[in-house]
Amino acid sequence: LLGVKENELDQYKVVKVTNKDEHKYLDDYLDSSVIGTHALSSVLIEKRDKGEGIDVTTKNITYCTAGMYENALTTAGVTDANVTVAGPFNITGTAALVGAMNAYEDMTGENISSESKDAATNELVATANLAEAVGDSDKAEQLIAAAKEKVLSQRLTKREDIKKAIESSAKELGIEVPEDEVDKLVTMMQKVSKVDVNVDALKKQAGEIYNKLKDAGID
């Protein structure tokens, strides 16, 4: 599924992620039964030319969509990469986000801070939960992108200001978000607000999502 033959593995840098690594990053956000007891999802990450953005493809991944990975990886500071996430059968794909961040560090020599990794992990889970609550993965991805753009461009840090940004983005997209989900999104966005992510870089890296927002009349 990754397009890599076993006899070609020596041409790749292989980074191993364990179930223990998953629990380290995800225990605060996901039930242990969702994370499971084995790290099964795999990821292939390849550098792209500067300015080409992040392109994610998923295969046999049920919990996270390609757009959710794009959003979260952009928050983590990953730039200009082709990312393929795959499972041997239908699985959640939680190990792959941790793997993608670790592999990107190894590939580029750039350090991703623990705060950025935590914010990205929180964002991935929050978006997946939002998608389930509103019944639409595309709308969930777009809401997170729109709200994140507001939070970062306006440098919002207070809960009430971030809540208004989320609610106004939801209204623009015609989404009704349950109040308990809004509270979770506010907590997540507070973490994102502390991560050093440039708004222009966000739009460039996750271009497909932001282009959909433009098509919906949201700049």
The 8 nearest C-alpha neighbors of each residue, nearest first, counted from 0:
[[1, 2, 85, 58, 3, 87, 86, 83],
 [2, 0, 3, 43, 83, 85, 42, 84],
 [1, 3, 0, 4, 43, 83, 5, 7],
 [4, 2, 1, 5, 7, 8, 0, 6],
 [5, 3, 7, 6, 2, 8, 1, 0],
 [4, 6, 7, 8, 3, 9, 2, 10],
 [5, 7, 4, 8, 9, 3, 10, 11],
 [8, 6, 4, 5, 9, 10, 3, 11],
 [9, 7, 10, 11, 5, 6, 4, 3],
 [8, 10, 11, 7, 6, 12, 13, 5],
 [11, 9, 8, 7, 12, 6, 13, 3],
 [12, 10, 8, 9, 13, 7, 3, 14],
 [11, 13, 14, 10, 9, 8, 106, 102],
 [14, 12, 11, 15, 8, 102, 9, 10],
 [15, 13, 102, 12, 16, 98, 101, 105],
 [14, 16, 13, 17, 98, 102, 101, 41],
 [15, 17, 98, 20, 14, 18, 38, 94],
 [18, 16, 19, 20, 38, 15, 21, 37],
 [17, 19, 38, 21, 37, 20, 36, 22],
 [18, 20, 22, 17, 21, 23, 16, 38],
 [21, 19, 23, 17, 18, 22, 16, 24],
 [22, 20, 18, 19, 23, 24, 94, 25],
 [21, 23, 26, 25, 19, 24, 20, 18],
 [24, 22, 20, 21, 25, 19, 26, 27],
 [25, 23, 22, 21, 26, 117, 20, 120],
 [24, 26, 22, 28, 27, 21, 29, 23],
 [25, 27, 22, 28, 29, 24, 23, 31],
 [28, 26, 25, 29, 24, 30, 22, 23],
 [29, 27, 25, 26, 121, 124, 30, 125],
 [30, 28, 26, 25, 27, 31, 33, 34],
 [29, 31, 32, 33, 34, 26, 28, 27],
 [30, 32, 34, 33, 35, 29, 26, 22],
 [31, 33, 35, 30, 34, 36, 29, 26],
 [34, 32, 31, 35, 30, 29, 91, 93],
 [33, 35, 31, 32, 93, 30, 36, 29],
 [36, 34, 32, 33, 37, 31, 38, 18],
 [35, 37, 18, 34, 38, 32, 31, 19],
 [38, 36, 18, 35, 39, 17, 34, 19],
 [37, 39, 18, 17, 94, 40, 16, 36],
 [40, 38, 37, 41, 86, 94, 87, 92],
 [39, 41, 86, 92, 95, 94, 85, 38],
 [42, 40, 85, 95, 84, 86, 39, 43],
 [41, 43, 84, 83, 95, 99, 85, 44],
 [42, 44, 83, 82, 1, 84, 45, 41],
 [43, 45, 82, 81, 42, 80, 83, 99],
 [44, 46, 81, 80, 47, 82, 43, 106],
 [47, 45, 80, 79, 81, 44, 48, 106],
 [48, 46, 80, 79, 51, 49, 81, 45],
 [49, 47, 51, 50, 79, 46, 80, 52],
 [50, 48, 51, 79, 47, 52, 78, 46],
 [49, 51, 52, 48, 79, 203, 204, 47],
 [52, 50, 79, 49, 48, 47, 53, 204],
 [53, 51, 204, 79, 50, 203, 78, 80],
 [52, 54, 80, 79, 204, 81, 78, 205],
 [53, 55, 81, 82, 80, 52, 56, 69],
 [54, 56, 82, 65, 83, 81, 69, 53],
 [57, 55, 83, 65, 84, 82, 54, 58],
 [56, 58, 84, 85, 83, 65, 60, 55],
 [57, 59, 85, 60, 84, 86, 56, 0],
 [60, 58, 89, 86, 88, 85, 61, 90],
 [61, 59, 90, 92, 58, 91, 89, 57],
 [60, 62, 91, 90, 63, 89, 59, 92],
 [63, 61, 91, 60, 92, 127, 64, 90],
 [64, 62, 61, 67, 127, 60, 92, 65],
 [63, 65, 67, 66, 68, 62, 57, 136],
 [66, 64, 68, 55, 67, 56, 57, 69],
 [67, 65, 69, 68, 64, 70, 140, 208],
 [66, 68, 70, 64, 69, 65, 123, 63],
 [67, 69, 71, 65, 66, 70, 72, 64],
 [70, 68, 66, 72, 67, 71, 205, 73],
 [69, 71, 67, 73, 68, 72, 66, 205],
 [70, 72, 119, 74, 68, 73, 69, 123],
 [73, 71, 75, 69, 74, 77, 70, 68],
 [72, 74, 76, 75, 77, 70, 71, 69],
 [73, 75, 71, 76, 72, 119, 70, 196],
 [76, 74, 115, 72, 73, 119, 116, 77],
 [77, 75, 73, 74, 78, 72, 196, 111],
 [76, 78, 73, 72, 75, 103, 79, 100],
 [79, 77, 80, 52, 53, 76, 204, 73],
 [80, 78, 52, 47, 53, 51, 49, 46],
 [81, 79, 46, 47, 53, 45, 78, 82],
 [80, 82, 54, 45, 44, 53, 55, 46],
 [81, 83, 44, 55, 43, 54, 80, 56],
 [82, 84, 56, 43, 42, 55, 57, 85],
 [85, 83, 42, 57, 41, 56, 58, 95],
 [86, 84, 58, 41, 40, 57, 59, 42],
 [85, 87, 40, 88, 59, 90, 41, 60],
 [86, 88, 85, 59, 89, 40, 39, 90],
 [89, 87, 86, 59, 90, 60, 85, 58],
 [90, 88, 59, 60, 61, 86, 87, 91],
 [89, 91, 60, 61, 92, 88, 86, 59],
 [92, 90, 62, 61, 60, 93, 63, 89],
 [93, 91, 40, 60, 95, 94, 90, 62],
 [92, 94, 95, 91, 96, 34, 21, 40],
 [95, 93, 97, 38, 92, 96, 40, 21],
 [94, 96, 98, 41, 97, 93, 40, 42],
 [97, 95, 99, 98, 94, 93, 100, 68],
 [96, 98, 100, 95, 94, 99, 101, 21],
 [99, 97, 95, 101, 96, 100, 16, 102],
 [100, 98, 96, 102, 97, 101, 95, 103],
 [101, 99, 103, 97, 102, 98, 96, 104],
 [100, 102, 98, 104, 103, 99, 97, 105],
 [101, 103, 105, 99, 104, 100, 98, 106],
 [104, 102, 106, 100, 105, 101, 99, 107],
 [103, 105, 109, 101, 108, 102, 107, 106],
 [106, 104, 102, 103, 108, 107, 101, 109],
 [105, 107, 103, 104, 108, 102, 12, 46],
 [108, 106, 109, 104, 105, 103, 110, 46],
 [107, 109, 104, 105, 106, 110, 103, 111],
 [110, 108, 104, 107, 111, 105, 103, 106],
 [109, 111, 104, 112, 108, 107, 105, 103],
 [112, 110, 115, 109, 113, 104, 116, 75],
 [113, 111, 115, 114, 110, 116, 75, 117],
 [112, 114, 116, 115, 117, 111, 118, 110],
 [115, 113, 117, 112, 116, 118, 194, 190],
 [116, 114, 75, 118, 112, 117, 113, 194],
 [117, 115, 113, 119, 114, 118, 75, 120],
 [116, 118, 114, 120, 115, 119, 121, 113],
 [117, 119, 115, 121, 116, 120, 190, 191],
 [120, 118, 71, 122, 116, 75, 121, 117],
 [119, 121, 117, 123, 122, 118, 116, 124],
 [120, 122, 118, 124, 119, 123, 125, 117],
 [123, 121, 119, 125, 120, 124, 71, 126],
 [124, 122, 120, 126, 125, 121, 71, 67],
 [123, 125, 127, 121, 126, 122, 128, 120],
 [124, 126, 122, 128, 127, 123, 121, 129],
 [127, 125, 129, 123, 128, 124, 122, 139],
 [126, 128, 130, 124, 129, 125, 63, 123],
 [129, 127, 125, 131, 126, 130, 124, 132],
 [130, 128, 126, 132, 131, 127, 139, 125],
 [131, 129, 136, 139, 127, 135, 133, 128],
 [130, 132, 134, 128, 129, 133, 127, 135],
 [131, 133, 129, 130, 134, 128, 177, 176],
 [134, 132, 130, 135, 131, 129, 176, 175],
 [135, 133, 131, 130, 132, 136, 129, 139],
 [134, 136, 130, 138, 137, 133, 139, 131],
 [135, 137, 130, 139, 138, 140, 134, 64],
 [138, 136, 140, 139, 135, 141, 66, 130],
 [137, 139, 141, 140, 135, 136, 142, 172],
 [138, 140, 136, 130, 142, 137, 141, 129],
 [141, 139, 137, 143, 138, 142, 67, 136],
 [142, 140, 144, 138, 139, 143, 145, 137],
 [141, 143, 139, 145, 144, 140, 138, 146],
 [142, 144, 146, 140, 141, 145, 147, 139],
 [143, 145, 141, 147, 142, 146, 148, 140],
 [146, 144, 142, 148, 147, 143, 141, 168],
 [145, 147, 149, 165, 143, 148, 144, 164],
 [146, 148, 150, 144, 149, 145, 143, 151],
 [149, 147, 145, 151, 146, 150, 152, 144],
 [150, 148, 146, 152, 147, 151, 153, 164],
 [149, 151, 155, 147, 153, 148, 154, 152],
 [150, 152, 154, 148, 153, 149, 192, 147],
 [151, 153, 149, 154, 148, 150, 198, 155],
 [154, 152, 155, 151, 150, 149, 148, 156],
 [155, 153, 151, 152, 150, 156, 192, 149],
 [154, 156, 150, 153, 161, 157, 160, 151],
 [155, 157, 189, 192, 154, 158, 161, 160],
 [158, 156, 160, 159, 155, 161, 189, 162],
 [159, 157, 161, 160, 162, 185, 156, 189],
 [158, 160, 162, 161, 157, 163, 185, 156],
 [161, 159, 163, 162, 157, 158, 155, 164],
 [160, 162, 164, 158, 163, 159, 185, 155],
 [161, 163, 159, 165, 160, 164, 185, 158],
 [162, 164, 166, 160, 161, 165, 167, 159],
 [165, 163, 161, 167, 162, 166, 146, 168],
 [166, 164, 168, 146, 162, 163, 167, 169],
 [165, 167, 169, 163, 168, 164, 162, 170],
 [166, 168, 170, 164, 169, 165, 163, 171],
 [169, 167, 171, 165, 170, 166, 146, 145],
 [168, 170, 174, 166, 172, 167, 171, 173],
 [169, 171, 173, 167, 172, 168, 174, 166],
 [172, 170, 168, 169, 173, 167, 217, 174],
 [171, 173, 169, 170, 174, 168, 142, 138],
 [174, 172, 170, 171, 169, 175, 168, 138],
 [175, 173, 169, 172, 170, 176, 133, 138],
 [174, 176, 177, 173, 169, 133, 170, 166],
 [175, 177, 174, 178, 181, 180, 133, 169],
 [178, 176, 180, 179, 181, 175, 132, 133],
 [179, 177, 181, 180, 176, 182, 183, 175],
 [178, 180, 182, 181, 177, 183, 176, 184],
 [181, 179, 183, 177, 178, 182, 184, 176],
 [180, 182, 178, 184, 179, 183, 185, 177],
 [183, 181, 185, 179, 180, 184, 186, 178],
 [184, 182, 180, 186, 181, 185, 187, 179],
 [185, 183, 187, 181, 186, 182, 188, 180],
 [184, 186, 188, 182, 187, 183, 162, 161],
 [187, 185, 183, 189, 184, 188, 182, 190],
 [186, 188, 184, 190, 185, 189, 121, 183],
 [189, 187, 191, 185, 190, 186, 184, 192],
 [188, 190, 192, 186, 187, 191, 156, 185],
 [191, 189, 188, 187, 192, 193, 118, 186],
 [190, 192, 188, 194, 193, 189, 118, 187],
 [193, 191, 189, 190, 194, 188, 151, 156],
 [194, 192, 191, 190, 195, 189, 156, 114],
 [195, 193, 191, 192, 196, 115, 190, 114],
 [194, 196, 193, 197, 192, 76, 115, 191],
 [197, 195, 194, 198, 74, 76, 201, 200],
 [196, 198, 200, 199, 201, 195, 151, 152],
 [199, 197, 201, 200, 152, 148, 196, 202],
 [200, 198, 202, 201, 197, 203, 204, 196],
 [201, 199, 203, 197, 198, 202, 204, 196],
 [202, 200, 198, 204, 199, 203, 205, 73],
 [203, 201, 206, 199, 200, 205, 204, 209],
 [202, 204, 200, 206, 201, 205, 52, 199],
 [203, 205, 52, 53, 201, 206, 202, 200],
 [206, 204, 202, 207, 203, 208, 69, 201],
 [207, 205, 203, 209, 202, 204, 208, 210],
 [206, 208, 210, 209, 205, 211, 66, 204],
 [207, 209, 211, 210, 206, 205, 141, 212],
 [210, 208, 212, 206, 211, 207, 202, 213],
 [209, 211, 213, 207, 212, 208, 206, 214],
 [212, 210, 214, 208, 209, 213, 215, 207],
 [213, 211, 209, 215, 217, 210, 214, 216],
 [212, 214, 210, 217, 216, 215, 211, 218],
 [215, 213, 211, 212, 216, 210, 217, 209],
 [214, 216, 212, 213, 217, 211, 172, 210],
 [215, 217, 213, 214, 212, 218, 171, 211],
 [218, 216, 213, 212, 215, 214, 171, 145],
 [217, 213, 216, 212, 209, 145, 215, 214]]
